[in-house]
Amino acid sequence: MAYETAGDPISGCKWTGKSTEKIARELARAGCRVSPKTVARLLKEMNFSLRVNVKMLESGQSKPIDPQIRDRQFRYIKRQRLEYARKGLPIISVDTKARELIGKFHHNGRRWSREPIDVFDHDFPSDADGVGIPYGIYDTVRNEGFVSVGISRDTACFAVDAIRSWWTKAGSTHYRHADAILILADCGGSNSYRARLWKYQLQIDFCNRSELKVKVCHYPPGTSKWNPIEHRLFPFISANWAAQPLVSYEAMLKRIRTTRTDTGLRVRALLNNKEYQTGIKVSDAQMQQIALTPACVHPQWNYSIAPS
């Protein structure tokens, strides 16, 4: 199920595209004979649920991804994850969690307390002491999280700085002999596959400094919930600060750092006070400096960048 799971980063609900009958057949081939009903019971214990479609998305002009194209990308990502894991190389899933207002603002959920916690009746940004932008890095091999909390803007520079901080403070210690790394990312946001600045910053601020060859695989548009960080890290952080106002940056960092799970998840966090600017352009000449090699499968979503 490790490569067939998606999840909601807020509620923690998980789902899979496999039926209970298919899972039972695969278990039988592995020597474990169980009925589909037993599979359903075990899935419920693992926080999986039967779900229906919910009409929450607005219709847009973008054309839906062909299921065959999507599934081919999923299979390619699975193969890359298996190969990198077999070689003992780092695999990280990255994304930006929703920004949070710093101050006495309402947070969904309930918490045991002797007295109710008073918060603002409206979430006006003018009442905030700042914003916290959590960029997460989830180590899928070690089940460890690392979150860089920004205070300004979610940009490609901010994303790459967060990845470099993770490597400096954690990754380089755990993977001393690694010469390559696999990054799993969504298609949009600060680490968009279309963003020139994302690729350029990976080259000059990460690859060249760490001397690592980076392989990036993007999940197709509309499938971000399959990115491991969405159901292996973010929902547990959300649960840990449920009903708890983030009255300061230190309070936010504390809630992230104290996130734990029964499966052994541990999370580190730091504050990034740097101011990031939007609208930075990358010229054609700068793009020529990137040692980028597109993959044979969906080269727009899969590519490698080598140190230079």
C-alpha positions as CSV (number, residue, x, y, z in Angstrom):
1,M,0.0,0.0,0.0
2,A,3.0,2.3,0.4
3,Y,2.9,3.4,-3.2
4,E,-0.9,3.2,-3.7
5,T,-2.1,5.6,-1.0
6,A,-3.4,9.2,-1.1
7,G,-4.6,11.4,1.7
8,D,-6.0,14.7,2.9
9,P,-3.4,16.9,4.6
10,I,-5.9,18.4,7.0
11,S,-8.4,15.7,8.0
12,G,-5.9,12.8,7.7
13,C,-8.4,10.7,5.7
14,K,-6.6,8.2,3.4
15,W,-7.8,6.3,0.4
16,T,-6.5,3.9,-2.3
17,G,-7.4,3.0,-5.8
18,K,-7.3,-0.7,-5.1
19,S,-10.4,-2.7,-4.2
20,T,-10.5,-5.1,-1.2
21,E,-10.8,-8.0,-3.6
22,K,-7.6,-7.0,-5.5
23,I,-5.7,-6.5,-2.2
24,A,-6.8,-9.9,-1.0
25,R,-5.6,-11.5,-4.2
26,E,-2.2,-9.8,-3.9
27,L,-1.9,-10.9,-0.3
28,A,-2.7,-14.5,-1.3
29,R,0.1,-14.4,-3.9
30,A,2.4,-13.3,-1.1
31,G,1.3,-16.3,1.0
32,C,-1.2,-14.5,3.3
33,R,-4.8,-15.8,2.6
34,V,-7.4,-13.4,3.9
35,S,-10.9,-12.5,2.7
36,P,-11.9,-9.1,1.2
37,K,-14.0,-8.5,4.4
38,T,-10.9,-8.9,6.5
39,V,-9.0,-6.6,4.2
40,A,-11.8,-4.0,4.7
41,R,-11.6,-4.3,8.5
42,L,-7.8,-3.9,8.4
43,L,-8.1,-0.8,6.2
44,K,-10.5,0.8,8.6
45,E,-8.0,0.2,11.4
46,M,-5.4,2.0,9.2
47,N,-7.7,5.0,8.9
48,F,-8.9,4.2,5.4
49,S,-12.5,4.8,4.6
50,L,-15.0,4.3,1.7
51,R,-15.6,7.7,0.2
52,V,-17.9,9.1,-2.4
53,N,-17.3,12.0,-4.8
54,V,-17.9,15.4,-3.3
55,K,-18.8,18.4,-5.6
56,M,-16.3,21.0,-4.3
57,L,-14.2,21.9,-7.3
58,E,-15.1,24.8,-9.7
59,S,-15.1,24.0,-13.4
60,G,-12.2,25.5,-15.2
61,Q,-10.6,25.7,-18.6
62,S,-7.9,23.2,-18.0
63,K,-8.3,19.9,-19.8
64,P,-8.4,16.8,-17.5
65,I,-5.3,14.5,-17.6
66,D,-5.8,11.3,-19.6
67,P,-6.0,8.4,-17.1
68,Q,-3.4,6.5,-19.1
69,I,-1.0,9.4,-19.0
70,R,-1.6,9.8,-15.2
71,D,-1.2,6.1,-14.5
72,R,2.0,5.8,-16.5
73,Q,3.5,8.6,-14.4
74,F,2.4,6.9,-11.2
75,R,4.1,3.7,-12.3
76,Y,7.2,5.6,-13.3
77,I,7.4,7.3,-9.8
78,K,6.9,3.9,-8.1
79,R,9.8,2.4,-10.1
80,Q,12.0,5.3,-9.2
81,R,11.1,5.1,-5.5
82,L,11.9,1.3,-5.4
83,E,15.2,1.8,-7.2
84,Y,16.4,4.6,-5.0
85,A,15.3,2.8,-1.8
86,R,17.1,-0.4,-3.0
87,K,20.3,1.7,-3.4
88,G,20.0,3.3,0.0
89,L,19.6,6.8,-1.6
90,P,17.5,9.5,0.0
91,I,13.9,10.0,-1.2
92,I,12.1,13.1,-0.1
93,S,8.5,14.3,-0.7
94,V,8.2,18.1,-0.6
95,D,5.3,20.6,-0.6
96,T,4.1,23.8,1.1
97,K,1.5,23.5,3.7
98,A,-1.2,26.2,3.9
99,R,0.0,29.5,5.4
100,E,-1.1,30.3,8.9
101,L,-1.8,33.6,10.6
102,I,0.2,34.2,13.7
103,G,-1.9,35.3,16.6
104,K,-5.1,34.4,18.5
105,F,-6.9,32.9,15.5
106,H,-9.4,30.1,15.4
107,H,-8.2,26.6,14.6
108,N,-10.6,23.8,13.9
109,G,-10.8,20.8,16.3
110,R,-11.3,20.2,20.0
111,R,-8.8,19.9,22.9
112,W,-9.1,19.0,26.5
113,S,-8.8,22.2,28.6
114,R,-10.1,23.6,31.9
115,E,-11.1,26.9,30.3
116,P,-12.1,27.8,26.7
117,I,-9.5,29.5,24.6
118,D,-10.5,33.0,23.5
119,V,-9.7,33.8,19.8
120,F,-10.6,36.6,17.4
121,D,-14.1,36.4,15.9
122,H,-12.7,37.0,12.4
123,D,-9.5,36.0,10.7
124,F,-8.4,39.5,9.6
125,P,-4.7,39.5,8.4
126,S,-4.4,43.0,9.9
127,D,-4.8,41.5,13.4
128,A,-2.0,39.0,12.8
129,D,1.6,39.3,14.1
130,G,2.8,37.8,10.9
131,V,2.3,34.7,8.7
132,G,3.9,31.3,9.0
133,I,4.5,29.5,5.7
134,P,5.5,25.8,6.4
135,Y,7.5,24.2,3.6
136,G,7.8,20.5,4.4
137,I,10.4,17.9,3.5
138,Y,9.3,14.3,4.3
139,D,12.0,11.5,4.2
140,T,10.0,8.6,3.0
141,V,12.7,6.1,3.9
142,R,13.3,7.2,7.5
143,N,9.8,8.4,8.2
144,E,11.1,11.8,9.3
145,G,9.8,15.3,8.7
146,F,11.6,18.6,8.4
147,V,9.7,21.9,8.2
148,S,11.1,25.3,7.3
149,V,8.7,28.0,8.4
150,G,9.0,31.1,6.3
151,I,7.7,34.6,7.2
152,S,7.3,36.3,3.8
153,R,6.4,34.5,0.6
154,D,6.3,31.0,-0.9
155,T,8.8,31.1,-3.8
156,A,11.1,28.8,-5.5
157,C,14.0,30.3,-3.7
158,F,12.3,29.6,-0.4
159,A,11.6,26.0,-1.4
160,V,15.2,25.3,-2.4
161,D,16.5,27.0,0.7
162,A,14.3,24.7,2.8
163,I,15.6,21.6,1.0
164,R,19.2,22.7,1.4
165,S,18.6,23.3,5.1
166,W,17.2,19.8,5.4
167,W,20.3,18.4,3.7
168,T,22.7,20.4,5.8
169,K,21.0,19.6,9.2
170,A,19.7,16.1,8.6
171,G,20.1,14.5,5.2
172,S,23.9,14.7,4.9
173,T,24.2,12.9,8.3
174,H,21.8,10.1,7.5
175,Y,23.1,9.6,3.9
176,R,26.8,10.2,4.1
177,H,27.7,8.3,1.0
178,A,24.8,9.4,-1.2
179,D,25.6,10.8,-4.6
180,A,22.0,11.3,-5.8
181,I,18.6,12.1,-4.4
182,L,15.0,11.7,-5.5
183,I,12.6,14.6,-5.0
184,L,8.8,14.0,-5.3
185,A,6.8,17.2,-5.8
186,D,3.5,18.5,-7.0
187,C,3.1,20.1,-10.4
188,G,2.3,23.6,-9.1
189,G,3.3,26.1,-6.4
190,S,6.8,27.1,-5.6
191,N,8.2,23.8,-6.9
192,S,6.2,23.8,-10.2
193,Y,7.5,21.8,-13.1
194,R,7.0,24.9,-15.3
195,A,9.0,27.3,-13.0
196,R,12.4,28.2,-14.4
197,L,13.4,29.6,-11.1
198,W,12.8,26.2,-9.3
199,K,15.2,24.4,-11.7
200,Y,17.7,27.2,-11.7
201,Q,17.8,27.4,-7.9
202,L,18.1,23.6,-7.6
203,Q,21.2,23.8,-9.8
204,I,23.1,26.7,-8.2
205,D,21.9,26.5,-4.6
206,F,21.5,22.8,-4.0
207,C,23.2,20.5,-6.7
208,N,26.4,22.5,-6.9
209,R,26.7,23.0,-3.2
210,S,25.8,19.5,-2.1
211,E,27.4,17.8,-5.1
212,L,24.3,15.6,-5.4
213,K,22.6,14.6,-8.6
214,V,18.9,15.5,-8.2
215,K,16.1,13.5,-9.8
216,V,12.7,15.3,-9.7
217,C,9.4,13.5,-10.3
218,H,6.2,15.6,-10.3
219,Y,2.8,14.2,-9.6
220,P,0.4,15.0,-12.5
221,P,-2.0,18.0,-12.2
222,G,-4.9,17.2,-9.9
223,T,-3.2,14.3,-8.1
224,S,-1.3,16.1,-5.4
225,K,-3.0,14.1,-2.6
226,W,-0.9,11.1,-3.8
227,N,2.3,13.0,-2.8
228,P,3.4,11.1,0.4
229,I,3.9,14.3,2.4
230,E,0.2,15.0,2.1
231,H,-0.8,12.0,4.1
232,R,2.3,11.0,6.0
233,L,3.3,14.4,7.5
234,F,0.9,17.3,7.1
235,P,-2.3,15.8,8.6
236,F,-0.4,14.9,11.8
237,I,0.9,18.4,12.2
238,S,-2.6,19.7,11.6
239,A,-3.9,17.3,14.3
240,N,-1.2,18.4,16.8
241,W,-2.2,22.1,16.6
242,A,-6.0,21.5,16.3
243,A,-8.0,24.0,18.5
244,Q,-4.6,25.6,19.5
245,P,-4.1,29.2,18.4
246,L,-0.6,29.8,17.0
247,V,0.0,32.9,19.1
248,S,3.7,33.2,18.1
249,Y,6.3,31.7,15.8
250,E,7.8,29.8,18.7
251,A,4.3,28.3,19.4
252,M,4.0,27.2,15.8
253,L,7.5,25.6,15.8
254,K,6.8,23.8,19.1
255,R,3.6,22.3,17.7
256,I,5.5,21.1,14.6
257,R,8.4,19.7,16.6
258,T,6.2,17.8,19.0
259,T,4.3,16.0,16.3
260,R,4.5,12.2,16.8
261,T,2.8,9.1,15.5
262,D,2.7,5.5,16.7
263,T,4.6,4.5,13.6
264,G,7.6,6.5,14.7
265,L,7.3,9.8,12.8
266,R,9.5,12.6,14.2
267,V,9.7,16.1,12.9
268,R,12.3,18.9,13.1
269,A,11.4,22.6,12.4
270,L,13.2,25.9,12.1
271,L,12.3,29.5,11.4
272,N,13.5,31.1,8.2
273,N,13.5,34.9,8.7
274,K,14.6,35.7,5.2
275,E,12.5,38.0,3.0
276,Y,11.8,36.5,-0.5
277,Q,10.8,38.5,-3.5
278,T,8.4,37.5,-6.2
279,G,8.7,38.2,-10.0
280,I,12.3,37.0,-10.3
281,K,13.0,36.1,-14.0
282,V,15.4,33.5,-15.2
283,S,17.0,34.4,-18.6
284,D,17.7,32.0,-21.4
285,A,21.4,32.3,-20.7
286,Q,20.8,31.3,-17.1
287,M,18.8,28.3,-18.2
288,Q,21.7,27.2,-20.3
289,Q,23.7,26.9,-17.1
290,I,21.4,24.1,-15.8
291,A,22.8,20.6,-16.4
292,L,19.3,19.2,-16.9
293,T,18.5,15.9,-18.5
294,P,14.9,15.1,-19.2
295,A,13.7,11.6,-18.6
296,C,12.3,9.4,-21.4
297,V,8.9,9.1,-19.7
298,H,7.0,12.3,-19.5
299,P,10.1,14.6,-19.7
300,Q,8.1,17.6,-18.6
301,W,7.5,16.0,-15.2
302,N,10.6,13.9,-14.8
303,Y,14.2,15.3,-15.1
304,S,17.6,15.1,-13.5
305,I,20.0,18.0,-12.6
306,A,23.6,17.2,-12.1
307,P,26.2,19.3,-10.2
308,S,28.4,21.5,-12.3
